[in-house]
Amino acid sequence: MKKTVFKALLPFAVSLPVLAALPEGHPAPDFSAQASLAGKAFAYSLKDTLRNGPVVVYFYPSAYTGGCNLQAHTFAVNHDKFAAAGASIVGVSLDSIERLNDFSADPNYCASKFPVASDADGSIARSYDVSVREAAPGKQDTRGAEIGHGFAERTTFVVGPDGKIAASFGGLKPEENVAKALEVVKILAEHKP
């Protein structure tokens, strides 16, 4: 069965630009972090979430920036499709939990559909070998507020219930990133034992 899933996912490994150094089949680094859903902070655990099915772990540069706003909105609009495939979503950035409380509840972006986790020191991103850039002095978000944190490279991992990376990709436009993640979770659902 696992070979069938691997064969089904092989086009993703070959055709997508992969910026993440952790390859398909690699154990996904477990993490716990403060996260926000619908404007409320809570303790998020990847290990606990994987008990319910695959998890799309997507790293993004910053809440309230153009591409990240679009990506969060696209995940929110497609949330029911991910849920129908048995998958959940978590966004991870270097934003503070206060910024994420606003972003998670914002009806134009996360729309209270999925949690976003604070990786303030970038350690979660680095554990996935995701590139992290330092804060850019004077950089502002789409609301005009200063962004005083570093930026993780936009990279998505689909983690299977076995805790291994089923697919990873980056270098895509925000909407394409979401579409590829949805394709992968649908394939996993089709090949579920």
Contact map, one row per residue, 1 for C-alpha under 8 A:
1111100000000000000000000000000000000000000000000000000000000000000000000000000000000000000000000000000000000000000000000000000000000000000000000000000000000000000000000000000000000000000000101
1111110000000000000000000000000000000000000000000000000000000000000000000000000000000000000000000000000000000000000000000000000000000000000000000000000000000000000000000000000000000000000000000
1111111000000000000000000000000000000000000000000000000000000000000000000000000000000000000000000000000000000000000000000000000000000000000000000000000000000000000000000000000000000000000000000
1111111100000000000000000000000000000000000000000000000000000000000000000000000000000000000000000000000000000000000000000000000000000000000000000000000000000000000000000000000000000000000000100
1111111110000000000000000000000000000000000000000000000000000000000000000000000000000000000000000000000000000000000000000000000000000000000000000000000000000000000000000000000000000000001100100
0111111111000000000000000000000000000000000000000000000000000000000000000000000000000000000000000000000000000000000000000000000000000000000000000000000000000000000000000000000000000000000000000
0011111111100000000000000000000000000000000000000000000000000000000000000000000000000000000000000000000000000000000000000000000000000000000000000000000000000000000000000000000000000000000000000
0001111111100000000000000000000000000000000000000000000000000000000000000000000000000000000000000000000000000000000000000000000000000000000000000000000000000000000000000000000000000000001000000
0000111111111000000000000000000000000000000000000000000000000000000000000000000000000000000000000000000000000000000000000000000000000000000000000000000000000000000001100000000000000001001000000
0000011111111100000000000000000000000000000000000000000000000000000000000000000000000000000000000000000000000000000000000000000000000000000000000000000000000000000000000000000000000000000000000
0000001111111111000000000000000000000000000000000000000000000000000000000000000000000000000000000000000000000000000000000000000000000000000000000000000000000000000000000000000000000000000000000
0000000011111111000000000000000000000000000000000000000000000000000000000000000000000000000000000000000000000000000000000000000000000000000000000000000000000000000000100000000000000000000000000
0000000011111111010000010000000000000000000000000000000000000000000000000000000000000000000000000000000000000000000000000000000000000000000000000000000000000000000000110000000000000000000000000
0000000001111111000000000000000000000000000000000000000000000000000000000000000000000000000000000000000000000000000000000000000000000000000000000000000000000000000000000000000000000000000000000
0000000000111111100000000000000000000000000000000000000000000000000000000000000000000000000000000000000000000000000000000000000000000000000000000000000000000000000000000000000000000000000000000
0000000000111111110000000000000000000000000000000000000000000000000000000000000000000000000000000000000000000000000000000000000000000000000000000000000000000000000000001100000000000000000000000
0000000000000011111000000000000000000000000000000000000000000000000000000000000000000000000000000000000000000000000000000000000000000000000000000000000000000000000000001111000000000000000000000
0000000000001001111110000000000000000000000000000000000000000000000000000000000000000000000000000000000000000000000000000000000000000000000000000000000000000000000000011110000000000000000000000
0000000000000000111110000000000000000000000000000000000000000000000000000000000000000000000000000000000000000000000000000000000001000000000000000000000000100000000000001110000000000000000000000
0000000000000000011111100000000000000000000000000000000000000000000000000000000000000000000000000000000000000000000000000000000111100000000000000000000000100000000000011100000000000000000000000
0000000000000000011111100000000000000000000000000000000000000000000000000000000000000000000000000000000000000000000000000000000111000000000000000000000000000000000000000000000000000000000000000
0000000000000000000111110100000000000000000000000000000000000000000000000000000000000000000000000000000000000000000000000000000110000000000000000000000000000000000000010000000000000000000000000
0000000000000000000111111100000000000000000000000000000000000000000000000000000000000000000000000000000000000000000000000000000000000000000000000000000000000000000010110000000000000000000000000
0000000000001000000001111100000000000000000000000000000000000000000000000000000000000000000000000000000000000000000000000000000000000000000000000000000000000000000111110000000000000000000000000
0000000000000000000000111110000000000000000000000000000000000000000000000000000000000000000000000000000000000000000000000000000000000000000000000000000000000000000111000000000000000000000000000
0000000000000000000001111111000000000000000000000000000000000000000000000000000000000000000000000000000000000000000000000000000000000000000000000000000000000000000110000000000000000000000000000
0000000000000000000000001111100000000000000000000000000000000000000000000000000000000000000000000000000000000000000000000000000000000000000000000000000000000000001110000000000000000000000000000
0000000000000000000000000111110000000000000000000000000000000000000000000000000000000000000000000000000000000000000000000000000100000000000000000000000000000010001110000000000000000000000000000
0000000000000000000000000011111000000000000000000000000000000000000000000000000000000000000000000000000000000000000000000000001100000000000000000000000000000000000000000000000000000000000000000
0000000000000000000000000001111100000000000011100000000000000000000000000000000000000000000000000000000000000000000000000000000000000000000000000000000000000000000000000000000000000000000000000
0000000000000000000000000000111110000000000011100000000000000000000000000000000000000000000000000000000000000000000000000001000000000000000000000000000000000000000000000000000000000000000000000
0000000000000000000000000000011111000000001111000000000000000000000000000000000000000000000000000000000000000000000000000000000000000000000000000000000000000000000000000000000000000000000000000
0000000000000000000000000000001111100000001110000000000000000000000000000000000000000000000000000000000000000000000011100000000000000000000000000000000000000000000000000000000000000000000000000
0000000000000000000000000000000111110000111100000000000000000000000000000000000000000000000000001000000000000000000011000000000000000000000000000000000000000000000000000000000000000000000000000
0000000000000000000000000000000011111000111100000000000000000000000000000000000000000000000000001001000000000000001111000000000000000000000000000000000000000000000000000000000000000000000000000
0000000000000000000000000000000001111111110000000000000000000000000000000000000000000000000000001001100100000000001110000000000000000000000000000000000000000000000000000000000000000000000000000
0000000000000000000000000000000000111111110000000000000000000000000000000000000000000000000000000000100110000001111100000000000000000000000000000000000000000000000000000000000000000000000000000
0000000000000000000000000000000000011111000000000000000000000000000000000000000000000000000000000000100111000011101000000000000000000000000000000000000000000000000000000000000000000000000000000
0000000000000000000000000000000000011111100000000000000000000000000000000000000000000000000000000001111110000001000000000000000000000000000000000000000000000000000000000000000000000000000000000
0000000000000000000000000000000000011111110000000000000000000000000000000000000000000000000000000000100000000000000000000000000000000000000000000000000000000000000000000000000000000000000000000
0000000000000000000000000000000001111011111000000000000000000000000000000000000000000000000000001000100000000000000000000000000000000000000000000000000000000000000000000000000000000000000000000
0000000000000000000000000000000001111001111100000000000000000000000000000000000000000000000000000000000000000000000000000000000000000000000000000000000000000000000000000000000000000000000000000
0000000000000000000000000000000111100000111110000000000000000000000000000000000000000000000000000000000000000000000000000000000000000000000000000000000000000000000000000000000000000000000000000
0000000000000000000000000000000111100000011111000000000000000000000000000000000000000000000000000000000000000000000010000000000000000000000000000000000000000000000000000000000000000000000000000
0000000000000000000000000000011110000000001111111000000000000000000000000000000000000000000000000000000000000000000000000000000000000000000000000000000000000000000000000000000000000000000000000
0000000000000000000000000000011100000000000111111100001000000000000000000000000000000000000000000000000000000000000000000000000000000000000000000000000000000000000000000000000000000000000000000
0000000000000000000000000000011000000000000011111110000000000000000000000000000000000000000000000000000000000000000000000000000000000000000000000000000000000000001000000000000000000000000000000
0000000000000000000000000000000000000000000011111111000000000000000000000000000000000000000000000000000000000000000000000000000000000000000000000000000000000000000000000000000000000000000000000
0000000000000000000000000000000000000000000011111111101000000000000000000000000000000001000000000000000000000000000000000000000000000000000000000000000000000000000000000000000000000000000000000
0000000000000000000000000000000000000000000001111111111000000000000000000000000000000000000000000000000000000000000000000000000000000000000000000000000000000001111000000000000000000000000000000
0000000000000000000000000000000000000000000000111111100000000000000000000000000000000000000000000000000000000000000000000000000000000000000000000000000000000000100000000000000000000000000000000
0000000000000000000000000000000000000000000000011111110000000000000000000000000000000110000000000000000000000000000000000000000000000000000000000000000000000000100000000000000000000000000000000
0000000000000000000000000000000000000000000000001111111000000000000000000000000000000111000000000000000000000000000000000000000000000000000000000000000000000001100000000000000000000000000000000
0000000000000000000000000000000000000000000000000101111100000000000000000000000000000111000000000000000000000000000000000000000000000000000000000000000000000111100000000000000000000000100000000
0000000000000000000000000000000000000000000001001100111110000000000000000000000000000011110000000000000000000000000000000000000000000000000000000000000000000111100000000000000000000000000000000
0000000000000000000000000000000000000000000000000000011111000000000000000000000000000011110000000000000000000000000000000000000000000000000000000000000000011110000000000000000000001000000000000
0000000000000000000000000000000000000000000000000000001111100000000000000000000000000000111100000000000000000000000000000000000000000000000000000000000000011110000000000000000000000000000000000
0000000000000000000000000000000000000000000000000000000111110000000000000000000000000000111100000000000000000000000000000000000000000000000000000000000001111000000000000000000000000000000000000
0000000000000000000000000000000000000000000000000000000011111000000000000000000000000000001110000000000000000000000000000000100000000000000000000000000111110000000000000000000000000000000000000
0000000000000000000000000000000000000000000000000000000001111110000100000000000000000000001110000000000000000000000000000000000000000000000000000000001111100000000000000000000000000000000000000
0000000000000000000000000000000000000000000000000000000000111110000100000000000000000000000011000000000000000000000000000000000000000000000000000000011111000000000000000000000000000000000000000
0000000000000000000000000000000000000000000000000000000000011111100100000000000000000000000011100000000000000000000000000000000000000000000000000000001100000000000000000000000000000000000000000
0000000000000000000000000000000000000000000000000000000000011111100110000000000000000000000010100011001000000000000000000000000000000000000010000000000000000000000000000000000000000000000000000
0000000000000000000000000000000000000000000000000000000000000111110110000000000000000000000000000000001000000000000000000000000000000000000011100000000000000000000000000000000000000000000000000
0000000000000000000000000000000000000000000000000000000000000111111110000000000000000000000000000000000000000000000000000000000000000000000011000000000000000000000000000000000000000000000000000
0000000000000000000000000000000000000000000000000000000000000001111111000000000000000000000000000000000000000000000000000000000000000000000001000000000000000000000000000000000000000000000000000
0000000000000000000000000000000000000000000000000000000000000000111111100000000000000000000000000000000000000000000000000000000000000000000000000000000000000000000000000000110000000000000000000
0000000000000000000000000000000000000000000000000000000000011111111111110000000000000000000000000000000000000000000000000000000000000000000000000000000000000000000000000000010000000000000000000
0000000000000000000000000000000000000000000000000000000000000011111111111000000000000000000000000000000000011000000000000000000000000000000000000000000000000000000000000000000000000000000000000
0000000000000000000000000000000000000000000000000000000000000000011111111100000000000000000000000000000000001000000000000000000000000000000000000000000000000000000000000000011000000000000000000
0000000000000000000000000000000000000000000000000000000000000000001111111110000000000000000000000000000000000000000000000000000000000000000000000000000000000000000000000000011011000000000000000
0000000000000000000000000000000000000000000000000000000000000000000111111111000000000000000000000000000000001100000000000000000000000000000000000000000000000000000000000000000000000000000000000
0000000000000000000000000000000000000000000000000000000000000000000011111111100000000000000000000000000000011110000000000000000000000000000000000000000000000000000000000000000000000000000000000
0000000000000000000000000000000000000000000000000000000000000000000001111111110000000000000000000000000000001000000000000000000000000000000000000000000000000000000000000000001001000000000000000
0000000000000000000000000000000000000000000000000000000000000000000000111111111000000000000000000000000000000100000000000000000000000000000000000000000000000000000000000000000001000000000000000
0000000000000000000000000000000000000000000000000000000000000000000000011111111000000000000000000000000000001110110000000000000000000000000000000000000000000000000000000000000000000000000000000
0000000000000000000000000000000000000000000000000000000000000000000000001111111100000000000000000000000000000000000000000000000000000000000000000000000000000000000000000000000000000000000000000
0000000000000000000000000000000000000000000000000000000000000000000000000111111111000000000000000000000000000000000000000000000000000000000000000000000000000000000000000000000000000000000000000
0000000000000000000000000000000000000000000000000000000000000000000000000011111111100000000000000000000000000000110000000000000000000000000000000000000000000000000000000000000000000000000000000
0000000000000000000000000000000000000000000000000000000000000000000000000000111111110000000000000000000000000000000000000000000000000000000000000000000000000000000000000000000000000000000000000
0000000000000000000000000000000000000000000000000000000000000000000000000000011111111000000000000000000000000000000000000000000000000000000000000000000000000000000000000000000000000100000000000
0000000000000000000000000000000000000000000000000000000000000000000000000000011111111111100000000000000000000000000000000000000000000000000000000000000000000000000000000000000000000100110000000
0000000000000000000000000000000000000000000000000000000000000000000000000000001111111111000000000000000000000000000000000000000000000000000000000000000000000000000000000000000000000000000000000
0000000000000000000000000000000000000000000000000000000000000000000000000000000111111110000000000000000000000000000000000000000000000000000000000000000000000000000000000000000000000000000000000
0000000000000000000000000000000000000000000000000000000000000000000000000000000011111110000000000000000000000000000000000000000000000000000000000000000000000000000000000000000000000000110110000
0000000000000000000000000000000000000000000000000001110000000000000000000000000001111111000000000000000000000000000000000000000000000000000000000000000000000000000000000000000000000000100010000
0000000000000000000000000000000000000000000000000001111100000000000000000000000001111111100000000000000000000000000000000000000000000000000000000000000000000000000000000000000000000000100000000
0000000000000000000000000000000000000000000000001000111100000000000000000000000001100111110000000000000000000000010000000000000000000000000000000000000000000000000000000000000000000000000000000
0000000000000000000000000000000000000000000000000000001111000000000000000000000001000011111000000000000000000000011000000000000000000000000000000000000000000000000000000000000000000000000000000
0000000000000000000000000000000000000000000000000000001111000000000000000000000000000001111100000000000000000000011110000000000000000000000000000000000000000000000000000000000000000000000000000
0000000000000000000000000000000000000000000000000000000011110000000000000000000000000000111110000000000000000000011110000000000000000000000000000000000000000000000000000000000000000000000000000
0000000000000000000000000000000000000000000000000000000011110000000000000000000000000000011111000000000000000000000111100000100000000000000000000000000000000000000000000000000000000000000000000
0000000000000000000000000000000000000000000000000000000000111110000000000000000000000000001111100000000000000000000111110100000000000000000000000000001100000000000000000000000000000000000000000
0000000000000000000000000000000000000000000000000000000000001100000000000000000000000000000111110000000000000000000001111100000000000000000000000000111100000000000000000000000000000000000000000
0000000000000000000000000000000000000000000000000000000000000110000000000000000000000000000011111011000000000000000001110000000000000000000000000000100000000000000000000000000000000000000000000
0000000000000000000000000000000000000000000000000000000000000000000000000000000000000000000001111111000000000000000001110000000000000000000000000000000000000000000000000000000000000000000000000
0000000000000000000000000000000001110000100000000000000000000000000000000000000000000000000000111111100000000000000011000000000000000000000000000000000000000000000000000000000000000000000000000
0000000000000000000000000000000000000000000000000000000000000000000000000000000000000000000000011111110000000000000000000000000000000000000000000000000000000000000000000000000000000000000000000
0000000000000000000000000000000000000000000000000000000000000010000000000000000000000000000000111111111000000000000000000000000000000000000000000000000000000000000000000000000000000000000000000
0000000000000000000000000000000000110010000000000000000000000010000000000000000000000000000000111111111100000000000111000000000000000000000000000000000000000000000000000000000000000000000000000
0000000000000000000000000000000000011111100000000000000000000000000000000000000000000000000000001111111110000000000000000000000000000000000000000000000000000000000000000000000000000000000000000
0000000000000000000000000000000000000010000000000000000000000000000000000000000000000000000000000111111111000000000000000000000000000000000000000000000000000000000000000000000000000000000000000
0000000000000000000000000000000000000010000000000000000000000011000000000000000000000000000000000011111111001100000000000000000000000000000000000000000000000000000000000000000000000000000000000
0000000000000000000000000000000000011110000000000000000000000000000000000000000000000000000000000001111111001111111100000000000000000000000000000000000000000000000000000000000000000000000000000
0000000000000000000000000000000000001110000000000000000000000000000000000000000000000000000000000000111111101111000000000000000000000000000000000000000000000000000000000000000000000000000000000
0000000000000000000000000000000000000100000000000000000000000000000000000000000000000000000000000000011111111111000000000000000000000000000000000000000000000000000000000000000000000000000000000
0000000000000000000000000000000000000000000000000000000000000000000000000000000000000000000000000000000011111111000000000000000000000000000000000000000000000000000000000000000000000000000000000
0000000000000000000000000000000000000000000000000000000000000000000010001000000000000000000000000000000001111110000000000000000000000000000000000000000000000000000000000000000000000000000000000
0000000000000000000000000000000000000000000000000000000000000000000011011101000000000000000000000000001111111110000000000000000000000000000000000000000000000000000000000000000000000000000000000
0000000000000000000000000000000000000000000000000000000000000000000000011011000000000000000000000000001111111111111000000000000000000000000000000000000000000000000000000000000000000000000000000
0000000000000000000000000000000000000100000000000000000000000000000000001001000000000000000000000000000111111111110000000000000000000000000000000000000000000000000000000000000000000000000000000
0000000000000000000000000000000000001110000000000000000000000000000000000000000000000000000000000000000111100111111000000000000000000000000000000000000000000000000000000000000000000000000000000
0000000000000000000000000000000000001100000000000000000000000000000000000001001000000000000000000000000100000111111000000000000000000000000000000000000000000000000000000000000000000000000000000
0000000000000000000000000000000000001000000000000000000000000000000000000001001000000001111000000000000100000111111100000000000000000000000000000000000000000000000000000000000000000000000000000
0000000000000000000000000000000000111100000000000000000000000000000000000000000000000000111000000000000100000101111110000000000000000000000000000000000000000000000000000000000000000000000000000
0000000000000000000000000000000000111000000000000000000000000000000000000000000000000000011110000001000100000000011111000000000000000000000000000000000000000000000000000000000000000000000000000
0000000000000000000000000000000011110000000100000000000000000000000000000000000000000000011110001001000000000000001111100000000000000000000000000000000000000000000000000000000000000000000000000
0000000000000000000000000000000011100000000000000000000000000000000000000000000000000000000111111001000000000000000111110000000000000000000000000000000000000000000000000000000000000000000000000
0000000000000000000000000000000010000000000000000000000000000000000000000000000000000000000111110000000000000000000011111111100000000000000000000000000000000000000000000000000000000000000000000
0000000000000000000000000000000000000000000000000000000000000000000000000000000000000000000011110000000000000000000001111110000000000000000000000000100000000000000000000000000000000000000000000
0000000000000000000000000000000000000000000000000000000000000000000000000000000000000000000001000000000000000000000000111110000000000000000000000000000000000000000000000000000000000000000000000
0000000000000000000000000000000000000000000000000000000000000000000000000000000000000000000011000000000000000000000000111111110000010000000000000000010100000000000000000000000000000000000000000
0000000000000000000000000000000000000000000000000000000000000000000000000000000000000000000000000000000000000000000000111111111000000000000000000000000000000000000000000000000000000000000000000
0000000000000000000000000000001000000000000000000000000000000000000000000000000000000000000000000000000000000000000000100111111100000000000000000000000000000000000000000000000000000000000000000
0000000000000000000000000000000000000000000000000000000000100000000000000000000000000000000100000000000000000000000000100111111111110000000000000000000100000000000000000000000000000000000000000
0000000000000000000000000000000000000000000000000000000000000000000000000000000000000000000000000000000000000000000000000111111111110000000000000000000000000000000000000000000000000000000000000
0000000000000000000000000000100000000000000000000000000000000000000000000000000000000000000000000000000000000000000000000011111111000000000000000000000000000000000000000000000000000000000000000
0000000000000000000111000001100000000000000000000000000000000000000000000000000000000000000000000000000000000000000000000001111111000000000000000000000000000000000000000000000000000000000000000
0000000000000000000111000000000000000000000000000000000000000000000000000000000000000000000000000000000000000000000000000000111111100000000000000000000000000000000000000000000000000000000000000
0000000000000000001110000000000000000000000000000000000000000000000000000000000000000000000000000000000000000000000000000000111111110000000000000000000110100000000000000000000000000000000000000
0000000000000000000100000000000000000000000000000000000000000000000000000000000000000000000000000000000000000000000000000000110011111000000000000000000110000000000000000000000000000000000000000
0000000000000000000000000000000000000000000000000000000000000000000000000000000000000000000000000000000000000000000000000100110001111100000000000000011110000000000000000000000000000000000000000
0000000000000000000000000000000000000000000000000000000000000000000000000000000000000000000000000000000000000000000000000000000000111110000000000000011110000000000000000000000000000000000000000
0000000000000000000000000000000000000000000000000000000000000000000000000000000000000000000000000000000000000000000000000000000000011111000000000000111000000000000000000000000000000000000000000
0000000000000000000000000000000000000000000000000000000000000000000000000000000000000000000000000000000000000000000000000000000000001111101000000011111000000000000000000000000000000000000000000
0000000000000000000000000000000000000000000000000000000000000000000000000000000000000000000000000000000000000000000000000000000000000111111000000011110000000000000000000000000000000000000000000
0000000000000000000000000000000000000000000000000000000000000000000000000000000000000000000000000000000000000000000000000000000000000011111000000001000000000000000000000000000000000000000000000
0000000000000000000000000000000000000000000000000000000000000000000000000000000000000000000000000000000000000000000000000000000000000001111100000110000000000000000000000000000000000000000000000
0000000000000000000000000000000000000000000000000000000000000000000000000000000000000000000000000000000000000000000000000000000000000011111110000111000000000000000000000000000000000000000000000
0000000000000000000000000000000000000000000000000000000000000000000000000000000000000000000000000000000000000000000000000000000000000000011111111110000000000000000000000000000000000000000000000
0000000000000000000000000000000000000000000000000000000000000011100000000000000000000000000000000000000000000000000000000000000000000000001111111110000000000000000000000000000000000000000000000
0000000000000000000000000000000000000000000000000000000000000001110000000000000000000000000000000000000000000000000000000000000000000000000111111000000000000000000000000000000000000000000000000
0000000000000000000000000000000000000000000000000000000000000001000000000000000000000000000000000000000000000000000000000000000000000000000111111000000000000000000000000000000000000000000000000
0000000000000000000000000000000000000000000000000000000000000000000000000000000000000000000000000000000000000000000000000000000000000000000111111100000000000000000000000000000000000000000000000
0000000000000000000000000000000000000000000000000000000000000000000000000000000000000000000000000000000000000000000000000000000000000000000111111110000000000000000000000000000000000000000000000
0000000000000000000000000000000000000000000000000000000000000000000000000000000000000000000000000000000000000000000000000000000000000000011110011111000000000000000000000000000000000000000000000
0000000000000000000000000000000000000000000000000000000000000000000000000000000000000000000000000000000000000000000000000000000000000011011110001111100000000000000000000000000000000000000000000
0000000000000000000000000000000000000000000000000000000000000000000000000000000000000000000000000000000000000000000000000000000000000011101000000111110000000000000000000000000000000000000000000
0000000000000000000000000000000000000000000000000000000000000000000000000000000000000000000001100000000000000000000000010000000000000111000000000011111000000000000000000000000000000000000000000
0000000000000000000000000000000000000000000000000000000000001000000000000000000000000000000001000000000000000000000000000100000000011111000000000001111100000000000000000000000000000000000000000
0000000000000000000000000000000000000000000000000000000000011100000000000000000000000000000011000000000000000000000000000000000000011110000000000000111110000000000000000000000000000000000000000
0000000000000000000000000000000000000000000000000000000000111100000000000000000000000000000011000000000000000000000000000100100001111000000000000000011111000000000000000000000000000000000000000
0000000000000000000000000000000000000000000000000000000000111000000000000000000000000000000000000000000000000000000000000000000001111000000000000000001111100000000000000100000000000000000000000
0000000000000000000000000000000000000000000000000000000001111000000000000000000000000000000000000000000000000000000000000000000000000000000000000000000111110000000000000110000000000000000000000
0000000000000000001100000000000000000000000000000000000001110000000000000000000000000000000000000000000000000000000000000000000001000000000000000000000011111000000000011110000000000000000000000
0000000000000000000000000000000000000000000000000000000111100000000000000000000000000000000000000000000000000000000000000000000000000000000000000000000001111100000000011100000010001000000000000
0000000000000000000000000000000000000000000000000000000111000000000000000000000000000000000000000000000000000000000000000000000000000000000000000000000000111110000011111000000000001000000000000
0000000000000000000000000000000000000000000000000000011110000000000000000000000000000000000000000000000000000000000000000000000000000000000000000000000000011111000011110000000000001001100000000
0000000000000000000000000001000000000000000000000000011110000000000000000000000000000000000000000000000000000000000000000000000000000000000000000000000000001111111111100000000000000000000000000
0000000000000000000000000000000000000000000000000100111000000000000000000000000000000000000000000000000000000000000000000000000000000000000000000000000000000111111111000000000000000000000100000
0000000000000000000000000000000000000000000000000111111000000000000000000000000000000000000000000000000000000000000000000000000000000000000000000000000000000011111100000000000000000000000000000
0000000000000000000000000000000000000000000000000100000000000000000000000000000000000000000000000000000000000000000000000000000000000000000000000000000000000011111100000000000000000000000000000
0000000000000000000000000011000000000000000000100100000000000000000000000000000000000000000000000000000000000000000000000000000000000000000000000000000000000011111110000000000000000000000000000
0000000000000000000000011111000000000000000000000000000000000000000000000000000000000000000000000000000000000000000000000000000000000000000000000000000000000011111111000000000000000000000000000
0000000000000000000000111111000000000000000000000000000000000000000000000000000000000000000000000000000000000000000000000000000000000000000000000000000000001111001111110000000000000000000000000
0000000010000000000000011000000000000000000000000000000000000000000000000000000000000000000000000000000000000000000000000000000000000000000000000000000000001111000111110000000000000001000000000
0000000010011000000000110000000000000000000000000000000000000000000000000000000000000000000000000000000000000000000000000000000000000000000000000000000000001110000011111000000000000001000000000
0000000000001000010101110000000000000000000000000000000000000000000000000000000000000000000000000000000000000000000000000000000000000000000000000000000000111100000011111100000000000000000000000
0000000000000001111100000000000000000000000000000000000000000000000000000000000000000000000000000000000000000000000000000000000000000000000000000000000000111000000000111111000010000000000000000
0000000000000001111100000000000000000000000000000000000000000000000000000000000000000000000000000000000000000000000000000000000000000000000000000000000011110000000000011111000010000000000000000
0000000000000000111000000000000000000000000000000000000000000000000000000000000000000000000000000000000000000000000000000000000000000000000000000000000001100000000000001111100000000000000000000
0000000000000000100000000000000000000000000000000000000000000000000000000000000000000000000000000000000000000000000000000000000000000000000000000000000000000000000000001111110110000000000000000
0000000000000000000000000000000000000000000000000000000000000000001000000000000000000000000000000000000000000000000000000000000000000000000000000000000000000000000000000011111110000000000000000
0000000000000000000000000000000000000000000000000000000000000000001101100000000000000000000000000000000000000000000000000000000000000000000000000000000000000000000000000001111111000000000000000
0000000000000000000000000000000000000000000000000000000000000000000001100100000000000000000000000000000000000000000000000000000000000000000000000000000000000000000000000000111111100000000000000
0000000000000000000000000000000000000000000000000000000000000000000000000000000000000000000000000000000000000000000000000000000000000000000000000000000000000000000000000001111111110000000000000
0000000000000000000000000000000000000000000000000000000000000000000000100000000000000000000000000000000000000000000000000000000000000000000000000000000000010000000000001101111111111000000000000
0000000000000000000000000000000000000000000000000000000000000000000000100110000000000000000000000000000000000000000000000000000000000000000000000000000000000000000000000000011111111100000000000
0000000000000000000000000000000000000000000000000000000000000000000000000000000000000000000000000000000000000000000000000000000000000000000000000000000000000000000000000000001111111110000000000
0000000000000000000000000000000000000000000000000000000000000000000000000000000000000000000000000000000000000000000000000000000000000000000000000000000000000000000000000000000111111111000000000
0000000000000000000000000000000000000000000000000000000100000000000000000000000000000000000000000000000000000000000000000000000000000000000000000000000000011100000000000000000011111111100000000
0000000000000000000000000000000000000000000000000000000000000000000000000000000011000000000000000000000000000000000000000000000000000000000000000000000000000000000000000000000001111111110000000
0000000000000000000000000000000000000000000000000000000000000000000000000000000000000000000000000000000000000000000000000000000000000000000000000000000000000000000000000000000000111111111000000
0000000010000000000000000000000000000000000000000000000000000000000000000000000000000000000000000000000000000000000000000000000000000000000000000000000000000100000001100000000000011111111100000
0000000000000000000000000000000000000000000000000000010000000000000000000000000001001110000000000000000000000000000000000000000000000000000000000000000000000100000000000000000000001111111110000
0000000000000000000000000000000000000000000000000000000000000000000000000000000001001000000000000000000000000000000000000000000000000000000000000000000000000000000000000000000000000111111111000
0000100110000000000000000000000000000000000000000000000000000000000000000000000000000000000000000000000000000000000000000000000000000000000000000000000000000000000000000000000000000011111111100
0000100000000000000000000000000000000000000000000000000000000000000000000000000000001000000000000000000000000000000000000000000000000000000000000000000000000001000000000000000000000001111111110
0000000000000000000000000000000000000000000000000000000000000000000000000000000000001100000000000000000000000000000000000000000000000000000000000000000000000000000000000000000000000000111111110
0000000000000000000000000000000000000000000000000000000000000000000000000000000000000000000000000000000000000000000000000000000000000000000000000000000000000000000000000000000000000000011111110
1001100000000000000000000000000000000000000000000000000000000000000000000000000000000000000000000000000000000000000000000000000000000000000000000000000000000000000000000000000000000000001111111
0000000000000000000000000000000000000000000000000000000000000000000000000000000000000000000000000000000000000000000000000000000000000000000000000000000000000000000000000000000000000000000111111
1000000000000000000000000000000000000000000000000000000000000000000000000000000000000000000000000000000000000000000000000000000000000000000000000000000000000000000000000000000000000000000000111
